[in-house]
Amino acid sequence: MKFKVIPEPRSRSFLRKAQQTLPLVPSSEDDCCTLLIADTEIDSRDTAREWITFLRALGLVAESDGRYYQRRNRSANDTATAFRERVYAAESVLRALDETDSLSADEIFERVRVPPWEQNRRQDWESVWHERVHRLLEWAVVLDLAEQEDENHYRAIRSAGE
């Protein structure tokens, strides 16, 4: 399953804090939202719901019968892999970076295939998807999958031997 929610990028320490704020024993969405609002800089229930969904996409939180709980012992590599595989359009953005040395956010946007149903969904789909690509790039930087070269250019982080 791919998750579409992509909140405003934050640091790895924020991800850890949000994960650790959620209970080890499955709890209701309302309880989890209350915990996130109380213990992090998240300021609304809607934003807290988005974060729960994003944390699920990253494999940091799991869901069972509509109840949520933190998953423990996840490595940074597990989180980065989950981002690539489970966040909608992340693979396309990262593939575009892998194909060249450096690209601007606009060039990456041009290489991401936005499905027709997304284009037909709203009149301002281009601005929505420009923002989505920008957030995906920023999360890729946070998760050490890419680096930002300057204000608007990014490149993939390649492991030794690539």
Phi, psi and omega in degrees: 000139176258140178255133185267336183295131178220093183290169175307129182301142177226180182280166174300323180295326176294318177303313179299315181297315180298317178299312184288342176289328182283152186289159174279333179260132183310135182222162184295159177301318179300315179297318180295319177298317179300317179297315180297319180293320182288325191251357179228184178276008177290132189245001179214158180295320179299317178294321178298319177298317178300317181294321177299316179297316180294319177297325174296316180301323181278357179078013181270340179227145177240163180234138177217116180053042177076011180241149188240149178205154180284145173260137184256166174060039175265130180277165176299324178294319177300317181294315179297318178296317178298319177302310182299318188271334191244349179262124185304126177079355178298317180300319180296317179296314181292325177296319178300319178293323181294336186277351183209174181283320184203139178220151173278162177301322179294320178294322178293317177305317181296334181270346179275127179277111177270119184299148180305322181296331175286322179293324181279349185289328181206155180289329182265033186302326181295316179292323177297316182283331172299316178296319179298313179299318179300315179295319177300319178296316180295321176293323177299324177293313180302321184269012177060035174259343180210166172227149180268121182278321176210195186305328187226006181245142184228156172216155180288147171268119182256143179283164181304137178093356179270000000 
